[in-house]
Amino acid sequence: MKLSCLRPLAALLLTLGLAACGGKASYDVSGTITNLNTNGLVLANGGVNLPITAGQTSFTFAKRIDYGTEYNITVQNQPAHMNCSISGGTGSAGHYLSIQAAVICSQNTYTVGGTVTGLTADGLVLINGNAQTAVTKGSTTFTLGSRVPDGDTYGISIFTQPTGLKCSVAPNTGVGVMGEANVTTVQIACNPA
């Protein structure tokens, strides 16, 4: 609590000290980056763009800002296959001794689903990795309950057969690499056992 009260006081004293010398306090606009594993991220602040490369864990805009100047760090361009958000990216220089925003990126995820024919009984359970999804009697479509990250593989198989039926995944429809959209082409056919 005491430390949070001292920050504005220290900033004020620094500003007054510089003003007495004819200088004006200026601040770096910087921050941290988490989980960025693809290229394409571009941050922006006050009309200045800053490209960020995959694997980078921090950033600093080349242009410093003066005391009292507003800053607003935004995502100008999202990286490929990811979505990044910014925490602490807006404010007025001088409120704190440094400007530290946090850019947090996450891989885009999509659903896997498709069609079911002949499902006249309960008990069908599909599996992808270790995620299971039950499909109810009479359903003609399904969507797995878990999402798959862009670029990861998926492989849909039958975990539990419904009572009195034998269901199978049509060849070449239940396995693939997740792209940049939901998969809706998996085909499951159920027939009397």
Disulfide bonds with the S-S distance in Angstrom:
Cys84-Cys105 2.07
Cys167-Cys190 2.00
